[in-house]
């Protein structure tokens, strides 16, 4: 898809939705918390550039961006990668809670401002 000095963006081999892509650093490290400042800026730039490509090609209605860190959080490939998942109107019955859905009983909640 696209590359940069510190990483690249590529389509996910098992996409959650049309246009789902990954941003992957060249340097090997498992955890987002091991990233250095130059990689941080560069990889998030790839997220933004990839989004522009997906917006033009697929016209999604929203996005989820996620990083799994550790086996308990679902990380199965122990090399940092950022998931950028386009979302489309009606792709799930109730999208409320977004990334909170990784713990299903915590997904739906009520918010009341103080």
C-alpha positions in Angstrom: 0.0 0.0 0.0 2.5 2.7 1.2 5.8 2.9 3.0 7.9 5.4 5.0 11.2 5.5 6.8 10.1 3.5 9.8 7.3 1.3 8.5 4.7 0.5 6.0 0.9 0.1 5.6 -0.6 -2.9 4.0 -4.0 -4.4 3.7 -4.9 -7.0 6.4 -4.9 -10.6 5.2 -8.0 -11.3 7.2 -9.9 -8.0 7.1 -12.6 -7.2 9.5 -14.1 -4.9 6.9 -13.4 -3.7 3.4 -10.3 -1.5 3.5 -9.0 -2.8 6.8 -5.2 -2.1 6.9 -2.3 -2.5 9.2 0.6 -0.1 9.9 3.7 -2.1 10.8 7.2 -0.9 11.8 10.3 -2.3 10.2 12.0 -2.6 13.6 10.9 -5.6 15.6 9.3 -5.0 18.9 6.1 -6.4 20.4 4.6 -3.6 22.4 3.4 -0.2 21.4 5.0 1.0 24.7 8.5 0.2 23.2 8.1 2.6 20.3 10.6 5.5 20.0 9.6 9.1 19.2 10.6 9.0 15.5 8.7 5.8 14.9 5.7 7.2 16.8 5.4 10.2 14.5 6.2 8.3 11.4 3.7 5.4 12.0 0.8 7.7 12.9 1.6 9.6 9.7 1.1 6.3 7.8 -2.2 5.9 9.6 -3.3 9.3 8.3 -2.0 8.7 4.8 -3.6 5.2 4.7 -6.9 6.7 5.8 -6.9 9.1 2.9 -6.4 6.2 0.4 -9.3 4.2 2.1 -11.5 7.3 2.1 -11.1 7.7 -1.7 -11.4 4.0 -2.5 -14.1 2.8 -0.1 -15.9 5.9 1.4 -16.4 4.5 4.9 -18.6 6.2 7.4 -16.2 5.9 10.3 -13.1 4.1 11.7 -11.8 2.1 14.6 -8.1 2.1 15.3 -6.7 -0.5 17.6 -3.5 -2.0 18.9 -3.4 -5.3 20.8 -0.7 -5.4 23.4 -0.1 -8.7 25.1 -1.8 -12.1 24.8 -4.5 -11.2 27.3 -5.4 -8.3 25.0 -5.6 -10.6 22.0 -2.2 -10.0 20.5 -1.3 -13.1 18.5 1.5 -11.7 16.4 4.1 -10.3 18.7 5.3 -7.6 16.4 3.7 -4.2 16.8 1.0 -3.5 14.3 -1.8 -0.9 14.3 -5.2 -1.9 12.9 -7.1 0.7 11.0 -10.6 -0.7 10.5 -13.1 1.2 8.3 -16.7 1.1 9.5 -19.8 1.3 7.4 -23.3 2.4 8.4 -25.2 -0.8 9.3 -22.2 -3.1 9.5 -23.3 -4.0 13.1 -26.6 -3.7 14.7 -25.5 -1.3 17.4 -22.0 0.3 17.1 -22.3 2.2 20.4 -19.2 1.6 22.6 -16.9 1.1 19.6 -13.5 -0.3 20.8 -15.1 -1.0 24.2 -16.7 -4.0 22.5 -13.5 -6.0 23.1 -15.2 -6.6 26.5 -18.8 -7.2 25.4 -20.6 -6.6 28.7 -18.8 -3.2 29.0 -19.7 -2.1 25.5 -23.1 -0.5 26.1 -23.2 2.2 28.7 -25.1 5.3 29.5 -23.4 8.7 29.7 -24.8 11.5 31.8 -22.8 14.7 32.1 -22.3 16.0 35.6 
